[in-house]
Amino acid sequence: MANFGINGFGRIGRNVLRAMTQKQVERIRAINDLTDTKTLAHLLKWDSVHGKFDGEIGHDEENIIVRGHKIKIFKERDPGNLPWKTLDVDVVLESTGFFTSRDKAELHISKGGARRVLISAPAKNPDATICIGINDDVYDPAKHTIVSSEVIPELKGKLNGGAFRVPTPDGSVTDFSAVLEKDATVEAINAAFNEAAADKRYKGVLEYSDEPLVSHDIIGNPHSCIFDSKLTIKLGNRFAKIVGWYDNEWGYSNRCVELLEMLGK
Ligand SMILES: NC(=O)c1ccc[n+]([C@@H]2O[C@H](COP(=O)([O-])OP(=O)(O)OC[C@H]3O[C@@H](n4cnc5c(N)ncnc54)[C@H](O)[C@@H]3O)[C@@H](O)[C@H]2O)c1
C-alpha cells in the first residue's frame, strides 16, 4: 500500500490527517511545514473549528506522534529539498497553497523522488483535475502523476459559486441574483454601487467595500448594506450575483433611531 507525505500542514493538511483512519495515518511518513514539532503537534491537537483531536498527540525533537505513530517533521521552504524517496513516500499532498503550478509541484517527483502529487487547489497544467464522485473515472495511473483535486475545468463559465462559513453570533448577508436587461461587466456593476454609495441619498445606509471581508468584520458597522465588490460574479453576459453584508442588530437599530427621530418631528 502507498505511503503518504504532506507538504503544508495548515487547515487542509491537518484536516486531511484528521479525516484519515489510524491505519492511513500510519502510512504518513513525513510532513513538511515551516515551524517546529511542538507547534505543529499543538495545532493538530487543538482545533477551534473541529475540536480536540480524537486520540493522543505527542512530539519529540524530530517527530509528531499521532496515537503512538511517529511522523517525521521537516522544515523546508523549498519542496525540491524533501527526501521523499529515502522515506519511501509514494504520494505527496501538496497543501501549502504555494506550489500549485506543474513546474513547482513536479519538484516532489523530479527532485524528491515521490511517484505522484495531489495538489489541494486549482492547479496550473496538472495531468488531470479530479473530483471524487464526479469524474474520478478519468484517472489513468499510467498518465496522471500530477493531479489537482479542485474545480473541473470543463465547468468554467457554466457554474460559479461562493462559500459562507457560519455560524456567526451576529452579521448577515444578502446574496442577490438577477437576470439583467442589458449586458454588463463585473466592473460596471461594482462602479454603479460605488457611485450610489457616494450619493448623499445613501449616506450612512450603503457602504462600498473593496476589502476581502468576512462576517466578523462588519459587526458594529451602522450601514444597512456593505456592498462587497470582491463577491460580484457574472455568468454569461446578463446573469449577475451581488453580495451585501450588514450587521442585523446594529444596522437595523441605527435605522430605528433615525425613524424614531423622523416620527418624533
Ligand atoms: N481551507 C479550505 O477550506 C480549503 C479548501 C480547499 C482547498 N484549499 C486550498 O488548499 C491550500 C491550502 O489551504 P489552507 O487553508 O490549508 O492554508 P493554510 O494557510 O492553513 O496552510 C498552508 C500551510 O502551508 C505552510 N507553508 C507555507 N509555505 C510553505 C512552504 N514553502 N513549505 C512548506 N509549508 C509551507 C504554512 O505554514 C501553512 O501551515 C490552498 O491552495 C487552498 O486554496 C483550502
The ligand as an SDF file (V2000), in Angstrom:
LIG
                    3D

 44 48  0  0  0  0  0  0  0  0999 V2000
   -9.1390   25.9850    3.7430 N   0  0  0  0  0  0  0  0  0  0  0  0
  -10.0440   25.4710    2.8920 C   0  0  0  0  0  0  0  0  0  0  0  0
  -11.2580   25.4090    3.1670 O   0  0  0  0  0  0  0  0  0  0  0  0
   -9.5680   24.9080    1.5550 C   0  0  0  0  0  0  0  0  0  0  0  0
  -10.4200   24.0640    0.8510 C   0  0  0  0  0  0  0  0  0  0  0  0
   -9.9900   23.5180   -0.3660 C   0  0  0  0  0  0  0  0  0  0  0  0
   -8.7420   23.8350   -0.8520 C   0  0  0  0  0  0  0  0  0  0  0  0
   -7.9440   24.6790   -0.1610 N   0  0  0  0  0  0  0  0  0  0  0  0
   -6.6200   25.0050   -0.7340 C   0  0  0  0  0  0  0  0  0  0  0  0
   -5.6210   24.2760   -0.0110 O   0  0  0  0  0  0  0  0  0  0  0  0
   -4.4120   25.0610    0.0350 C   0  0  0  0  0  0  0  0  0  0  0  0
   -4.0150   25.2560    1.4880 C   0  0  0  0  0  0  0  0  0  0  0  0
   -5.0510   25.9450    2.1450 O   0  0  0  0  0  0  0  0  0  0  0  0
   -5.1320   26.0070    3.7420 P   0  0  0  0  0  0  0  0  0  0  0  0
   -6.4560   26.6290    4.0560 O   0  0  0  0  0  0  0  0  0  0  0  0
   -4.7660   24.7050    4.3220 O   0  0  0  0  0  0  0  0  0  0  0  0
   -3.9650   27.0750    4.0250 O   0  0  0  0  0  0  0  0  0  0  0  0
   -3.1370   27.2810    5.3670 P   0  0  0  0  0  0  0  0  0  0  0  0
   -2.5180   28.6330    5.2470 O   0  0  0  0  0  0  0  0  0  0  0  0
   -3.9680   26.9570    6.5590 O   0  0  0  0  0  0  0  0  0  0  0  0
   -1.9910   26.1610    5.2690 O   0  0  0  0  0  0  0  0  0  0  0  0
   -0.8530   26.2880    4.4770 C   0  0  0  0  0  0  0  0  0  0  0  0
    0.3050   25.7180    5.2690 C   0  0  0  0  0  0  0  0  0  0  0  0
    1.4410   25.6470    4.4250 O   0  0  0  0  0  0  0  0  0  0  0  0
    2.5590   26.1050    5.1420 C   0  0  0  0  0  0  0  0  0  0  0  0
    3.5580   26.6020    4.1810 N   0  0  0  0  0  0  0  0  0  0  0  0
    3.6000   27.7950    3.5630 C   0  0  0  0  0  0  0  0  0  0  0  0
    4.6740   27.8510    2.7430 N   0  0  0  0  0  0  0  0  0  0  0  0
    5.2870   26.6610    2.8590 C   0  0  0  0  0  0  0  0  0  0  0  0
    6.4600   26.1260    2.2710 C   0  0  0  0  0  0  0  0  0  0  0  0
    7.2010   26.8160    1.4030 N   0  0  0  0  0  0  0  0  0  0  0  0
    6.8080   24.8790    2.5960 N   0  0  0  0  0  0  0  0  0  0  0  0
    6.0630   24.1740    3.4850 C   0  0  0  0  0  0  0  0  0  0  0  0
    4.9570   24.6310    4.0880 N   0  0  0  0  0  0  0  0  0  0  0  0
    4.5890   25.8680    3.7690 C   0  0  0  0  0  0  0  0  0  0  0  0
    2.0360   27.1620    6.0940 C   0  0  0  0  0  0  0  0  0  0  0  0
    2.9150   27.3410    7.1980 O   0  0  0  0  0  0  0  0  0  0  0  0
    0.6780   26.5840    6.4770 C   0  0  0  0  0  0  0  0  0  0  0  0
    0.7590   25.7760    7.6420 O   0  0  0  0  0  0  0  0  0  0  0  0
   -4.7140   26.3520   -0.7070 C   0  0  0  0  0  0  0  0  0  0  0  0
   -4.3010   26.2180   -2.0460 O   0  0  0  0  0  0  0  0  0  0  0  0
   -6.2280   26.4670   -0.6340 C   0  0  0  0  0  0  0  0  0  0  0  0
   -6.7700   27.2110   -1.7050 O   0  0  0  0  0  0  0  0  0  0  0  0
   -8.3200   25.2160    1.0580 C   0  0  0  0  0  0  0  0  0  0  0  0
  1  2  1  0
  2  3  2  0
  2  4  1  0
  4  5  1  0
  4 44  2  0
  5  6  2  0
  6  7  1  0
  7  8  2  0
  8  9  1  0
  8 44  1  0
  9 10  1  0
  9 42  1  0
 10 11  1  0
 11 12  1  0
 11 40  1  0
 12 13  1  0
 13 14  1  0
 14 15  2  0
 14 16  1  0
 14 17  1  0
 17 18  1  0
 18 19  2  0
 18 20  1  0
 18 21  1  0
 21 22  1  0
 22 23  1  0
 23 24  1  0
 23 38  1  0
 24 25  1  0
 25 26  1  0
 25 36  1  0
 26 27  1  0
 26 35  1  0
 27 28  2  0
 28 29  1  0
 29 30  1  0
 29 35  2  0
 30 31  1  0
 30 32  2  0
 32 33  1  0
 33 34  2  0
 34 35  1  0
 36 37  1  0
 36 38  1  0
 38 39  1  0
 40 41  1  0
 40 42  1  0
 42 43  1  0
M  CHG  2   8   1  16  -1
M  END
$$$$
